[in-house]
């Protein structure tokens, strides 16, 4: 092979001085074919093998290594063979005499040969969005908290939606998508997912999936099509995968601080809008926000009614008026003890229902073994068992204003059945509010009135409402306890006076 200097001399002799190929070959002692190649190509000369070099040692074990790499495709990524592990196995199992560096070179050649390539995708406006989750740390109420980040990104405009939740359960998955559709003012025609459990019950061969029934209901409500990546192929939704890294580095660095989940989610919406204003759609000269305004016109219209983003669980109320859900306990009115009920688990609350009637609602707990009470649920039971009042957990944990305890202490000195009278007073909150009742109790203490009828009269004067004088009978129509009936106004009949054809007696 000639040098770069020789090649330059040949080209100058031929192109500048006009020497013939024969003359140049004779004078420089080179073959005519070599001179022709130098004249035709100015690139530096490269050595090319006419046939592969023999590898007597590596050639014998190449097929074995290829088989092991093929088997690795069905194993977890962290349990794939390394170069060192292949070398160890070859020595132990096949008495391999070559070097480890030779095995590493072979492994590099085989993996370069199998290296996967990708095709850039471009979606028409409104046709697709991509969904994913990632995990970050935030400062919530001055405590470091692990948060799950829900990500949804439109395929054409690249408009993102980001929201944080305490978990990745199905109710959070539904709520995240529902909020995204509201934010985008429309629903994409299709959404690409991983094979997440909130949507997929079982992965079958190829693109076939058995989907979760609740997810089918959700998808039917919003009328989009669900698409799924192949198992272990998150790169098939690379747009949202890239968004996850960007969000972690920019939206959550430094660690955001907030007192509530709602506060931090409001900040994230502002970040999404800011991103849309300051970033351009790849391959175009328009901003994400401008592309989003165009894409909005191609989205499906959102339904008038939002989907009920919850997970439904069948429960039964025990004798202590508690239902159990995820190792926590929530109270229900006594009339529903022993009945089969439906618990609707939202992200931040639980509702307990009988058919379509909501009989109890509580904040949702993510602790273990916590008991969450509503004092109102136990008032009928305490009216029947008044002596249990002061030791009752629902009463102790209700954290009523101090006026109530002072009034109960005063009743004990002046009344034959102070606890029952006190429970009857507590029932008045159902028709007004706890704040109004606390004011009436404080006024009763000031005036020295120590009976339910007196507190009722003060409360009626304060609110202008006519209150029910007797407690509801336990077990009968508990759902009517909060029904409000206004005091009748006789003055309304005055409008009949002076009407033609009307006789007033």
Buried (B, 14 or more C-beta within 10 A) or exposed (E): EBEEEBBEBBBEBBEEEEBEBEBBBEEBEBEEEBBBBBBEEEEEBEEEEEEEEEBEBBEEBBEBBBEBBEEEEEEEEEEEBEBEEBBBBBBEEEEBEBEBEBBBBBBEEEEEEEEEEEEEEEBEBBBBBBBBBBEBEBBBEEEEBEBBBBBBBBBBBBBBBBBBBBEBBBBBBBBBBBBBBEBBEBBBBBBBBBBBEBBBEEBEEEEEBEBBEBBEEBBEBBEBEBBBBEEEEBEBBEBBBEBBEEBBEEBBEEEBEBEEBEEBBEBBBEBBBEBBEEBBBEEEEEBBBBBBBEBBEBBBEBEEEBBBBBBEBEBEBEEEBBBBBBEBBBBBBBBBBEEEBBBBBBBBEBBBBBEEEEBBBBEBBEEEEEBBBBBBBBBBBBBEBBEEBEEBEBBEEBEBBEBBEEBBEBBEEEBEEBBBBBBBBBBBBBBBEBEBBBBBBBBBBEEEBBBBEBBBBBBBEBBEBBBBEEBBEBEEEBEEBEEEEEEEEEEEEEEEEEEEEEEEE
